[in-house]
Amino acid sequence: MLIFTNRVMTASSNESAFGTAYNQGSERLGMATVSAKSAGWRVTAADDDVEQAEAKSALDPIFKGARPVLVYIHGNNNSPARCFERCARLEALYNVEVVAFSWPSEGYLPDGQRYPGVDPAETDGDEDELSAVDASNRDQSGIRSKIYRYHQASLNGKHAADALARFLRLVGAARLDANAQSFTVAAHSLGAQFLQYALDIPGAADSLSIAQNVVLLAPCVRASDHRSWLGKIRPKSQLFVTFNKGDVVLAAASIADNGLTGDTQQKLGTDPTPDRLRVPAMRYISCTGAKVGSGGHGYFVQNKMPKRMKNVFGRILRSERDLQPGEIDRTVYGMKGDEDGLTCYFNVEP
């Protein structure tokens, strides 16, 4: 796996090469090749200050390889090791070549230190831990620690938007130069908000237009007025938003954000509301009626995934259309979608 990052990198041959600190507002990128070993991860060919020619040299064989390319942006509280695990899982499930962006989503301060007031017992790498937050416990110290980290992770994404935009520009340029494999961009959870921030940086939206598909998986962004920024994303083929009304992580994120904004902060990944983006490339995918795994947040990588769900996600992440010529939504998804084709619904499978 090829991993890009805006983290400050250190001289190490394992996952600790990717630090917790980062430079706010900087375009500087690091890069390394990551592979699994008997215990942990092997990090090789690390470069803590990537130039365009070096990025092209690393990306060119990937775009000229045998497998479709998936560009993956992870969500909240993904340590480097958890990011690598997710990438390996995606490669195994969908037979894609993953190029990922690892960002400081664990909620540390820019200098890599813990946020003040965070419980020292808090651990990194559990993207579902925010689900512990509910309206009755949000003032408890242990729960506040999780909320502090989540808010700091969101802020880190805002201050790292320049780096993500540069990464997208490098990927887009490499794809145009190679003129071979297509690629899809997938942003999960808080990674979708990170991507939203990057859209305001010159060149980011243009780079996404080189992607075949763009999919926001369980996006942890506000549902209200999402059309205003989602419409900036114009991939060559299709744009997807997946949602699950039973997503406990996003429900908790809404509660966590309510303390700052004074509104419900309903997330796009739980309910996109009736005010949806209506353009030909757009598809909303409801996972509410399907088997979604524990917590209902990582359903695209869940164990024992329903066949229809695996088939659809496989098509999307491999830069194919979700519905092939001659197919109807009832056959592919398991039930009939909206008449206008904007929203499709997974059915419960045995």
Summary of the structure (lengths in Angstrom):
residues: 350
radius of gyration: 19.1
end to end distance: 34.0
largest distance: 57.1
contacts: 1228
relative contact order: 0.12
helix: 36%
strand: 18%
